Amino acid sequence: MSEHIVGVKIYVGVFLALMVFTALTVAAAFINLGAFNAVVALTIAVIKAVLVVLFFMHVRYSSKMVMVLVIAGFFWMGIMFVLTMSDYISRVWSSYPIQ
């Protein structure tokens, strides 16, 4: 197997993109979006995770089998997020303590 050498420009570009998305995360924390707070935060987090996986973990330059496994992992994570959010949204939140 031959190694793929990634240039410094790509690493710097990905780093700057991660910093922009981190600033977006902080900015989104100060904006009240109601029920969409978690959706926005998770979307930004998934975008940052994809950047890290593709470039810093070199999945972009790996074999197709590795890419399929990574996509399957993200698909499974999406299933878990959907199940978690459906449980969170369907709960009845009471304003009085349970005795």
N, C-alpha and C positions, 0 to 999 in steps of 0.2 A: 504494500500500500504506500502510495506517495502522500506526503503531507501537503496540505494547502497552506500557504503563507498569506496571512491577511495583513494588508497595509495599515500603517498608523492612521491614515486619514479615515479609514472605516471605523476603527476603534474610537477615534475622537468624535466622529459623527454620531455614533451610537451613544457615546457618553453624553454628548450634548443633548441628544433626543431624550435620554433618560432624565437629565436634569430638567428639561422642559416639562416632561410628564410629572416629575416630582413637584415642580412649582404648580402645575395644574391640580395635583392632589391637594396641596396645601390651600390653594385658592378655593377649591370645591368644598373644603372643610368649613370655610367661613360663609358659604352660601347655603341658605335653607332651601333645599329642593324637595322637601317633604319625603314621600315614599321613595323618591328616586335617588336619595343620598347614597344608599348602598349600591344601587345599580351603577351610578357614575364612578364611585370609588372602585368597584370591582372591574369595571371596564378599563379604567386607567391602569389598574394593577395587572390585568391580563395583557395589555399592550406592552407594559414594561417587561413582564415575564417572557413574552414572545421574543422581544429584542434580545434579552439576556440569553435565552436558549439558542436562538439562531446564530448569534455572532460570538458571544463569549464562550459558549459551550460547543461551538463549531458544528452545530447540527445542519446549518445551511450547506456545508461542504461535505457532509457525511453521505453514507449510502442511502438508498431509497428505503431499505428496511428500517434504519434508524429513524428516518423521517416518518414512516408509517407508525412506529411505536410512539413517537412524540405526539403525533396527531391523535392517536388513540388515547394517550394520557390526557390531553387537553379536552377531548370529547368526554371522557369519564369525569373530569373536573367540572365540565359544564353540566353534566347530569346531576352531580352532587350540588352545584349551585342552584339549579332549578328546583330540586327537591327541598333544599334548605329554605329558599325564598318562598316557596309555596307554603311551607309550614309557618314561616314567620308572618306572612301576610294573612293567613287564615286564622291566626290566634285572636282571641278576644282579650283585650287588655283592660283590666279593671282599674279604677282609680282608688279603690279602697283595699286595705290589707286583708289578706286571708287569715281567718281566725282558726 
